[in-house]
């Protein structure tokens, strides 16, 4: 009898609350915490929730998170809704296996299915060109901070969605709920409960 090793394909699903901490660790591994938090794209994400139904997680055969991709609500200039993609990260052990491509295809297809018109991103132009992203679609747009114009790309999910787009890309997604300052102060100043002996 010959033993044949089988490896289950990674499973891509919507991100859950249990994926948040492993996602942060994966992003730190892939990009470095300080470097990724310093990016201009992060200014469009910080304090915001990802677009509903457009935050994806890939899990390996053992259930561990090995890939992540999120889309965020932004405007591509005044009154022109769009999505911002990123970051896309795959654990180093699973790179060059098509997982990044699978995450991208899943995200693009789901965004189109949900009726979104366009996706913007800052990334490697040769890699993202295979999905239809083009620097020409962002000519009239700019980001709230420094960025490499050659890496600022757009994809139209609906024809003409970025035609004539001009102006600053701004975040429009829902804010992450934060605890109230009053609650935080009350917790910090509450007397500790004494244990009985």
N, C-alpha and C positions, 0 to 999 in steps of 0.2 A: 504494500500500500504506500502510495506517495503522499507526503504531506504537502499541501499547497497553502501558503500563508495568504490570508485574505485581510484586507484593510478596508474597513467601512469608510465610505466617502463622508467627508464632513457634512454636517447638517446645518443649513442656513435657516434661521428663523427670526422672528421679531425679537428684539432685545427685551429682556425682563429685568426687574430690579436686582435679581441675583447676578446679572452680568455686569453691573456697574463697576464694582471694585476690580474684578478681573480685567475689564476693559481699560480702566485707568492704568493698571499695571502693564498691560500689553502696549498701550500707547507710550508709556515711559520707556519700555524696552525698545520699541521701534524707533522713537524719535528723540528720546531724552526729555525729561520733564521740563527743564528750564527752556530748552530750545522750542519745544512745541507750544508752551504757554506764552512765549514771546512773539509768536507769529501774528501777523495782522489778521489772518482768518479767525484766530481765536477771539479777537475783539467782537466779531460778529456772532460768536457762539456763547461767550461767557454770560452766565446768568439766565440763559434761555433753555427751553426744552427743545429737543429735536422735533421735527415735523411728525405729526401723528401717523403711525403706521409706516414710518420710513427710517427706523433705526434698526439695523440688522446685526445679528451675531452669528458667528459660525462656531460650531462645537465639534471637537474631534470624537473619535469612537469612545473615549473614556468620559465624555461629557464636558471636558475642559474647554474654555473659550480659546479659540485659536485665530479668530478673525473678527473684525468689526468695521462697520461703515454706517455713517449717519448722514441724513439730509436735514437742512435747517431752513426755515422761512426767512427770506430776505426780500428786498426790493432791488430791482436792477434799474436804478434811477427812480424818479418820482412816479408813484402809482403804477408800477409795473412789477407784479409779483413774480418771484422766482424762488429757486431753491439753491442752497449752497451745499456742496458735497464735501464731506471730510470730517475727520480724517479717515482714510482707508488704511488699515493696518492688518498684516498677517504675521503670525508668529514665525520667527526665522526657520524653525524646523519644517514649516509647511509652505515655504515660498517655492516658486517655480513648479507648482502643481496645479495651477489654474484656479486657486481659491480666490485670488484678487479679482480675476476676470468674472468668476461666478458671483461674487458679491456685487460687482459693478453692474452686471447684467440684471441681477435681481432688483437692485435699487432703481435703475433706469426704467425697467419694465413696470415696476410698481408705481413709480412716480407718474409715468405716462397713463397707467390704468386709472390713477386717482385724478387725472385731469390737469396736472401741473403743466405749465407751458415751457419752462426752461430750467436748466441747471447750470450753475457757475461753480468753478473751482480754481484753486491755485495748486499747480502740480506739474509733473513731468510731461511736457507736451507730446513727445513721441509715444509714451505709454498710453495717454488718454485719447490720442487721436484715433486709435483703433475702435473707440466707442463713439466717434463722431464729434468729439470736442475740438473746437477751433478757436485760436486766438483772435481771429478777425471778428468774432461775434461779441467781443468785449472792448472793441476800439473806443467807444464813447463812454466807457464806465471807468470808475476808479474806486479804490478801497480806502478805508479810514486808517491809513498808515502806509509804511513803505512796502512795496511789493515789486516783483520782477514782472514787467509787462509781458515778457515772452512766456511766462508760466500761468498767466491769468486767462482762463479758457471758458468757453461757453458751449452749451449744447441746446438746440431747440428741440423740444418734444412735440411742439405744435409749430407748424411752419409760420415764420414771421414773428415768433414770440420775442425775439431780441432785436428785430429790425428797428433801427432808429433809437435804440436804448442809449440814453445819455444820463450821466449824473453819478452820484455817490451810491454805492451799494450799502444798504442799511439793514440792520436786523429788524424783523417784525414778528418773530415767534413769541409764544407765550413765555412769561417769566417762570423760572423755577420758584416754587413756593419756599419761602424762607421763614424760619420761626420768628416770632415777634421779639423785639428787643426787650419788652416787658417780661415775656416768658423766660428768656435767657437770663435776665437779671434775677428773677424770682428763683430759678433753679440754682444759680450760683450762690445766692445768699441764704437759701433754705438751710436750717440747722440739720446736721447729720442725725439720722436715726440711731439711737443707742441700742446695742444688742443686749439682751438680758443674759446674765451669767448662768 
